Amino acid sequence: MWTSPQALAAILGMALVSFAVKALGLLLANRLPRHGFAAAWLRHVPGAVLASLVAPALATGNPAELLAALATALMYWRSRSLILSMATGVLAVYVARLALAG
């Protein structure tokens, strides 16, 4: 299989941009505040980003997503483990979409 020069340039460009963004994040991490309002605000960013990604799927009202959200909430309520809850949600939406599609 032969790749065009434009595709290769695009892939290399995207790889360089990805690497630069991650390297910049690591370099700036030491400059982030560890106490105060800004530090408290930064601790809430990951949860807000996750909610902003999940909310549109729940707003559409698809049964698979609603079932997965319920399974995720129940798992978190029982285990208090974020990782376990997220894995449950991913598995639940996968299984629900398979079950409801066929």
Kinemage of the C-alpha trace (Angstrom):
@kinemage 1
@onewidth
@group {chain A} dominant
@subgroup {mainchain}
@vectorlist {calphas} color= white
{ca met a 1} P 0.000 0.000 0.000
{ca trp a 2} L 1.387 3.394 -0.988
{ca thr a 3} L 0.697 6.529 1.063
{ca ser a 4} L 0.599 9.908 -0.630
{ca pro a 5} L 3.057 12.594 0.482
{ca gln a 6} L 0.160 14.807 1.598
{ca ala a 7} L -1.225 12.095 3.872
{ca leu a 8} L 2.210 11.424 5.331
{ca ala a 9} L 2.752 15.153 5.958
{ca ala a 10} L -0.657 15.398 7.640
{ca ile a 11} L 0.074 12.417 9.891
{ca leu a 12} L 3.485 13.781 10.868
{ca gly a 13} L 2.001 17.231 11.497
{ca met a 14} L -0.713 15.821 13.745
{ca ala a 15} L 1.865 13.754 15.637
{ca leu a 16} L 4.040 16.834 16.207
{ca val a 17} L 1.082 18.904 17.412
{ca ser a 18} L -0.025 16.108 19.770
{ca phe a 19} L 3.477 15.781 21.175
{ca ala a 20} L 3.823 19.566 21.592
{ca val a 21} L 0.516 19.852 23.460
{ca lys a 22} L 1.451 17.045 25.865
{ca ala a 23} L 4.980 18.373 26.405
{ca leu a 24} L 3.638 21.870 27.082
{ca gly a 25} L 1.196 20.444 29.615
{ca leu a 26} L 3.998 18.694 31.450
{ca leu a 27} L 6.167 21.815 31.432
{ca leu a 28} L 3.357 24.010 32.770
{ca ala a 29} L 2.158 21.541 35.415
{ca asn a 30} L 4.707 22.794 37.950
{ca arg a 31} L 3.361 26.323 37.612
{ca leu a 32} L -0.215 25.430 38.541
{ca pro a 33} L -1.403 26.648 41.940
{ca arg a 34} L -1.572 24.045 44.674
{ca his a 35} L -3.743 26.007 47.131
{ca gly a 36} L -6.520 28.542 46.986
{ca phe a 37} L -9.444 29.233 44.718
{ca ala a 38} L -7.678 28.466 41.430
{ca ala a 39} L -6.476 25.069 42.692
{ca ala a 40} L -9.987 24.197 43.888
{ca trp a 41} L -11.392 25.283 40.530
{ca leu a 42} L -8.866 23.165 38.617
{ca arg a 43} L -9.801 20.074 40.644
{ca his a 44} L -13.355 20.333 39.295
{ca val a 45} L -12.404 20.663 35.614
{ca pro a 46} L -12.173 16.899 34.809
{ca gly a 47} L -15.654 16.224 36.195
{ca ala a 48} L -17.102 19.181 34.301
{ca val a 49} L -15.508 18.008 31.053
{ca leu a 50} L -16.842 14.483 31.568
{ca ala a 51} L -20.327 15.838 32.288
{ca ser a 52} L -20.215 18.004 29.159
{ca leu a 53} L -19.368 14.924 27.085
{ca val a 54} L -22.095 12.747 28.609
{ca ala a 55} L -24.911 15.323 28.822
{ca pro a 56} L -25.696 15.501 25.070
{ca ala a 57} L -26.041 11.719 24.873
{ca leu a 58} L -28.435 11.743 27.808
{ca ala a 59} L -30.383 14.703 26.423
{ca thr a 60} L -31.231 12.801 23.238
{ca gly a 61} L -33.124 10.277 25.325
{ca asn a 62} L -31.836 7.143 23.611
{ca pro a 63} L -32.669 4.090 25.736
{ca ala a 64} L -29.143 2.648 25.531
{ca glu a 65} L -27.536 5.771 26.931
{ca leu a 66} L -30.165 6.134 29.640
{ca leu a 67} L -29.675 2.520 30.737
{ca ala a 68} L -25.901 2.999 30.776
{ca ala a 69} L -26.239 6.173 32.853
{ca leu a 70} L -28.427 4.327 35.347
{ca ala a 71} L -25.962 1.420 35.543
{ca thr a 72} L -23.076 3.838 36.014
{ca ala a 73} L -24.854 5.744 38.777
{ca leu a 74} L -25.800 2.531 40.577
{ca met a 75} L -22.246 1.208 40.358
{ca tyr a 76} L -20.830 4.441 41.739
{ca trp a 77} L -23.389 4.477 44.539
{ca arg a 78} L -22.436 0.909 45.533
{ca ser a 79} L -18.665 1.014 45.020
{ca arg a 80} L -17.621 4.701 45.187
{ca ser a 81} L -15.033 3.788 42.530
{ca leu a 82} L -14.863 6.172 39.600
{ca ile a 83} L -12.857 3.788 37.403
{ca leu a 84} L -15.211 0.880 38.063
{ca ser a 85} L -18.215 3.117 37.387
{ca met a 86} L -16.790 4.373 34.105
{ca ala a 87} L -15.982 0.829 32.977
{ca thr a 88} L -19.515 -0.223 33.897
{ca gly a 89} L -20.957 2.656 31.876
{ca val a 90} L -18.904 1.835 28.787
{ca leu a 91} L -19.802 -1.838 28.983
{ca ala a 92} L -23.461 -1.063 29.673
{ca val a 93} L -23.824 1.274 26.685
{ca tyr a 94} L -22.088 -1.279 24.446
{ca val a 95} L -24.338 -4.134 25.547
{ca ala a 96} L -27.496 -1.980 25.473
{ca arg a 97} L -26.759 -0.770 21.951
{ca leu a 98} L -26.169 -4.344 20.792
{ca ala a 99} L -29.361 -5.563 22.470
{ca leu a 100} L -31.528 -2.723 21.236
{ca ala a 101} L -30.160 -2.767 17.681
{ca gly a 102} L -31.033 -6.379 17.003
